[in-house]
Amino acid sequence: MDSVIGFLKNTMFFKDVSDRDLAPFLPIMNRRKLADRTLLFLQGDPITHVFIATAGKIKISRNDQAGKEQVLHFKQRGDLFPHVGFFRQGHYPANAQAIEESEVYSMAIKDFEQVLMANPSLSIKLFRMLGDQIVSLQQRLEELALRSANERILLLLLRLCETHGTAIGNGDWVKLNTRFKNADLANMIGTSRESVNRMISQLRKDDAVQLKDGEYLIRPEMLKDEMLNYN
């Protein structure tokens, strides 16, 4: 039980929450191990559960009217998802699929909502998270409309440094904790894999990006300097 509380306190949503306020969540949390390619939910299914990733990687994606997949996010250890459906009936707006052996805690949405309603401070925290998600989506829409493919790639890498990165060495480099294929990066920003390949190749020549054993190492300050060329 202490290990679960320790894990929760290291997640964004439950950070700084007291043991007393965490206690009501413990009985409603169920651990699930997921084999690679296991589907958690499908776009359009009724929302029944909320999840917290504890290990592995969960791909969140949508299918457009033509059936083409667009990757929205990759959820990793400590992430709460989905960010919609609380306090209303609705449907999952995207697909969630493990893309490697993974593990999650699942909570029935009705139980989760009841605990939140008994804890107003956590409800406010949830609404703030939803607000941050809306701002992030607005920024991505602006990028799609106003930025070139190369700019979107640079902005995506900078964003991943913040959400999936750990500073290493003297802090100049950031290692992405999640492994991304170039096709994943392309899907996340609505461009082609060839465009990503070309940009990554150029950034590697400039020593702004390294790829070691499938893991990205990035120098954010160099990417920010590169962005200045487009302004």
Disulfide bonds with the S-S distance in Angstrom:
none
